[in-house]
Amino acid sequence: MLNLLGVAILVLALAMLGLRGFNRSLNVYAMHSLLLAIVTAITGYNVANMHVYVAAVATIIIKVVAIPLIMIKLVSTMRVRQESRLLVNAPTSFIIAIGLMMLASHMARLTMPGQSPFETMLTVGIAVSMFGMLLIVLHKDAVIQVIGLLTMENGFFLVGLILTGGMPFFVEVGIFFDILLTSLLLWVYLRRMNFELKSTNTMHLNQLRG
């Protein structure tokens, strides 16, 4: 089950690299977060730790429901145009992603040698973090870059979950609070950027240089 979920999480993160529209990227992020919540719940069952179930529920509330609603509300008020192209084409981005997957697999083997399926899930977590970082680099639109940042955080959360078998409760609460606060700050930033530049294209930030 963990292996199947890991493959699904990895495929969704990989698919985000080829998406250009905000709505599709946000929908994939929500599905990605839902699968992450399921993995968290299964981990809670395996380690018999109730607070991990709480983390799974919090993942659904914050990442599957709250953050997508905040993003939809933000974009609807700004009327952001969908991005027309990436910095590189889709085949090139997938080739880069394959290289990152190989690097993630090597890092996971060094950290957890021969401990499947946890080694597989650790590979997925590291790869998803790298894919989120790559998504930020490839896209010019700040809204899509925010989704990349959130995807990268999903990968970090999965890595922490696998390495610790369920992080301490107060650490998880702090993480979710930081995610929600960061989303609100990014909401303010994007609104301000759109107000000043009439666009969320980061290339326009060159206009602010003195």
C-alpha positions as CSV (number, residue, x, y, z in Angstrom):
1,M,0.0,0.0,0.0
2,L,2.8,2.4,0.9
3,N,4.6,1.7,-2.3
4,L,1.5,2.3,-4.4
5,L,0.8,5.6,-2.6
6,G,4.4,6.6,-3.0
7,V,4.2,6.0,-6.8
8,A,1.0,8.0,-7.0
9,I,2.5,10.9,-5.0
10,L,5.6,10.9,-7.2
11,V,3.6,10.8,-10.4
12,L,1.4,13.7,-9.3
13,A,4.5,15.8,-8.4
14,L,6.0,14.9,-11.7
15,A,2.9,15.8,-13.6
16,M,2.9,19.3,-12.0
17,L,6.1,20.1,-13.9
18,G,4.3,19.9,-17.2
19,L,1.2,21.8,-16.1
20,R,0.9,25.5,-17.0
21,G,-2.5,26.5,-15.8
22,F,-3.2,27.6,-12.2
23,N,-6.4,25.6,-11.7
24,R,-4.9,22.3,-12.8
25,S,-1.8,22.8,-10.7
26,L,-3.9,23.6,-7.6
27,N,-6.1,20.6,-8.2
28,V,-3.1,18.3,-8.5
29,Y,-1.6,19.9,-5.3
30,A,-4.8,19.1,-3.4
31,M,-4.8,15.5,-4.6
32,H,-1.1,15.3,-3.7
33,S,-1.9,16.5,-0.2
34,L,-4.8,14.1,0.2
35,L,-2.5,11.2,-0.6
36,L,0.0,12.6,1.9
37,A,-2.7,12.5,4.5
38,I,-3.4,8.9,3.7
39,V,0.2,8.0,4.1
40,T,0.3,9.8,7.4
41,A,-2.7,7.9,8.6
42,I,-1.2,4.6,7.6
43,T,2.0,5.6,9.4
44,G,0.0,6.4,12.5
45,Y,-1.6,2.9,12.3
46,N,1.8,1.2,11.9
47,V,3.4,3.0,14.9
48,A,0.2,3.0,16.9
49,N,0.5,6.7,17.6
50,M,-2.8,8.7,17.9
51,H,-1.3,12.1,17.3
52,V,-0.1,11.0,13.9
53,Y,-3.8,10.6,13.0
54,V,-4.3,14.1,14.2
55,A,-1.6,15.2,11.7
56,A,-3.4,13.4,8.9
57,V,-6.7,15.2,9.7
58,A,-4.8,18.5,10.0
59,T,-3.2,17.8,6.6
60,I,-6.7,17.4,5.0
61,I,-8.1,20.5,6.7
62,I,-5.2,22.8,6.0
63,K,-3.6,21.5,2.8
64,V,-6.6,19.9,1.0
65,V,-9.2,22.4,2.0
66,A,-8.0,25.7,3.5
67,I,-4.9,26.5,1.3
68,P,-6.7,25.7,-2.0
69,L,-9.6,27.9,-1.0
70,I,-7.2,30.8,-0.1
71,M,-5.5,30.4,-3.4
72,I,-8.7,30.3,-5.4
73,K,-10.0,33.4,-3.6
74,L,-6.7,35.2,-4.2
75,V,-6.6,34.4,-7.9
76,S,-10.2,35.2,-8.5
77,T,-9.7,38.7,-7.1
78,M,-6.6,39.3,-9.1
79,R,-7.9,37.8,-12.4
80,V,-4.4,36.3,-13.1
81,R,-3.8,35.1,-16.6
82,Q,-2.6,31.6,-17.1
83,E,1.1,31.3,-17.9
84,S,1.8,30.7,-21.5
85,R,5.2,28.9,-21.4
86,L,7.9,27.5,-19.1
87,L,11.5,28.5,-19.0
88,V,12.3,25.1,-20.6
89,N,10.0,22.8,-22.5
90,A,8.2,19.9,-20.9
91,P,10.5,17.1,-22.2
92,T,13.6,18.9,-20.8
93,S,11.9,19.4,-17.4
94,F,11.1,15.7,-17.3
95,I,14.7,14.8,-18.1
96,I,15.9,17.0,-15.2
97,A,13.3,15.4,-13.0
98,I,14.5,11.9,-13.8
99,G,18.0,13.0,-12.8
100,L,16.6,14.4,-9.5
101,M,14.8,11.1,-8.9
102,M,18.1,9.2,-9.3
103,L,19.8,11.6,-6.9
104,A,16.9,11.2,-4.4
105,S,17.2,7.4,-4.6
106,H,20.9,7.5,-3.9
107,M,20.4,9.8,-0.9
108,A,17.6,7.5,0.5
109,R,19.9,4.4,0.2
110,L,22.6,6.2,2.1
111,T,20.1,7.2,4.8
112,M,18.1,4.0,5.1
113,P,19.9,1.2,3.4
114,G,17.7,-1.8,2.7
115,Q,14.7,-0.7,4.8
116,S,11.9,-1.0,2.2
117,P,9.2,0.2,1.9
118,F,10.5,3.1,4.1
119,E,13.5,3.6,1.8
120,T,11.1,3.9,-1.1
121,M,8.9,6.5,0.7
122,L,12.0,8.4,1.7
123,T,13.0,8.5,-2.0
124,V,9.6,9.8,-2.8
125,G,9.8,12.5,-0.1
126,I,13.2,13.7,-1.2
127,A,12.2,13.7,-4.9
128,V,9.0,15.6,-4.2
129,S,11.0,18.3,-2.4
130,M,13.3,18.6,-5.4
131,F,10.4,18.7,-7.8
132,G,8.8,21.5,-5.8
133,M,12.1,23.4,-6.0
134,L,12.3,22.7,-9.8
135,L,8.7,23.9,-10.2
136,I,9.7,27.3,-8.6
137,V,12.6,27.6,-11.0
138,L,10.8,26.6,-14.2
139,H,7.7,28.9,-13.8
140,K,7.7,32.7,-14.1
141,D,4.3,33.2,-12.5
142,A,4.5,33.8,-8.7
143,V,1.2,32.1,-8.1
144,I,2.6,28.8,-9.6
145,Q,5.8,29.3,-7.7
146,V,3.8,29.4,-4.4
147,I,2.3,26.0,-5.4
148,G,5.8,24.8,-6.0
149,L,6.8,26.0,-2.5
150,L,3.9,24.2,-1.0
151,T,4.8,21.0,-2.9
152,M,8.3,21.2,-1.7
153,E,7.0,21.5,1.9
154,N,4.9,18.3,1.3
155,G,8.1,16.5,0.4
156,F,9.9,17.8,3.6
157,F,6.9,16.7,5.7
158,L,7.0,13.2,4.2
159,V,10.8,12.9,4.8
160,G,10.3,14.0,8.4
161,L,7.4,11.5,8.8
162,I,9.4,8.6,7.5
163,L,12.6,9.3,9.3
164,T,11.0,9.8,12.7
165,G,8.0,7.5,12.4
166,G,5.7,10.3,13.4
167,M,7.1,13.6,14.7
168,P,6.3,14.9,18.2
169,F,2.8,16.4,18.4
170,F,3.9,19.9,19.2
171,V,6.4,19.9,16.4
172,E,3.6,18.9,13.9
173,V,1.3,21.6,15.3
174,G,4.0,24.1,14.8
175,I,4.6,23.0,11.3
176,F,1.0,23.3,10.3
177,F,0.8,26.7,12.0
178,D,3.8,27.9,10.0
179,I,2.3,26.5,6.8
180,L,-0.9,28.4,7.3
181,L,0.8,31.6,8.4
182,T,3.2,31.4,5.4
183,S,0.2,30.9,3.0
184,L,-1.4,34.1,4.4
185,L,1.8,36.0,4.1
186,L,2.2,34.8,0.5
187,W,-1.4,35.9,-0.1
188,V,-0.5,39.4,1.0
189,Y,2.7,39.4,-1.1
190,L,0.9,38.3,-4.3
191,R,-1.9,40.8,-3.9
192,R,0.6,43.6,-3.4
193,M,2.7,42.4,-6.4
194,N,-0.4,42.3,-8.6
195,F,-1.5,45.8,-7.3
196,E,1.9,47.3,-8.1
197,L,2.7,45.5,-11.4
198,K,-0.7,44.5,-12.6
199,S,0.8,41.0,-13.0
200,T,2.2,38.1,-11.1
201,N,5.0,37.4,-13.6
202,T,8.2,37.5,-11.7
203,M,10.1,38.8,-14.8
204,H,8.3,42.2,-14.1
205,L,10.1,42.5,-10.8
206,N,13.0,43.9,-12.8
207,Q,11.0,47.1,-13.0
208,L,11.5,47.6,-9.3
209,R,15.3,47.9,-9.6
210,G,16.7,51.3,-9.0
